[in-house]
Amino acid sequence: MAAVGRRALNWCDEWNQQHPWDHNAHYHRWIERHLPERVGTVLDVGCGTGDLVRRLAPRARHVTGLDADPASIDTARRLSTRGGNVELRCEDLLTADLPGGYDVITALAVLHHVPFGPALSRLRDLLAPGGTLLVLGLYRAQTPTDHVLSALAVPANVVVGGVTSLQRRSSRRPIAVTAPVAPATTTLREIRDVARRLTPGAVVRRHLFWRYSLLHSAPSACARSSPRR
C-alpha cells in the first residue's frame, strides 16, 4: 500500500510541475472562516510572498508577516504596497525578536521547515490571552490510512489544479509557489502527540492535499489567573 501511495504521489508531483497551482492558497478561505470578522494584531509565520497577509490586512488593525527567505520577503514587500497596517520581516521564527500578545497567529506550510515542538511552543507563547492559533501544515505519510488517502488525493489534485489553471488562464508558476520547499518529516501521530502536550485542547484534523490543520485557542486572562484548587 505504501508503494502504491508513493507511486501516485510521484506521478502527482510530475503533474504539478507541468500544471503548477498553489495548494496552500486553497485553504485561505478555510483560515478566514475560523477568524472573527475584525481582529486586532495578526502574525503570519512563513508568510512567503504575502498572499495571506494581504487577505487578512483589511480585517485587522495590524498584520506582521514573518519569513526567513529574503527573496520571498522582497517579493511580499513589492506586492504589499497598499495600506499602512502591514509589516514584513525577514527573520526566523525561533530567533526573531517579537513582541507577542498577538490576537491571531497563522502558520501556513511552514512548521515542517523547523523543529515542530519548539516552533509550536513559540507560537503558543506569542499568543495573547484568548488568542487563536491556526496552523495548516504538511505531515509525513506513515500508516496505511495515510497512504490510501494520499493516493485518493491525486485525482482531486488533478481536478482542482486543472480548474485553477484554467481560471488563471496561464500555465506559469504562481509567484507564491516559487518559495523554498522542504519534505515533511513529522507524522500526523507525532503532531497530535506534541499538540496534546504543548497546546492542550487543540483540534488537529487531516485535510485533503496532504495537509493537516491545528486550531488552538489560548486560555483567557481570567482562566490563566484563576488559582488552582
Secondary structure, 3 states (H helix, E strand, C coil): CHHHHHHHHHHHHHHHHHCCCCCCHHHHHHHHHCCCCCEEEEEEECCCCCHHHHHHHHHEEEEEEEECCHHHHHHHHHHCCCCCCEEEEECCCCCCCCCCCEEEEEEECCHHHCCHHHHHHHHHHHEEEEEEEEEEEECECCCHHHHHHHHHHHHHHHHHHHHHHHHHCCCCCCHHHHCCCCCCCCEHHHHHHHHHHHCCCCEEEEECCCEEEEEEECCCHHHHHCCCC
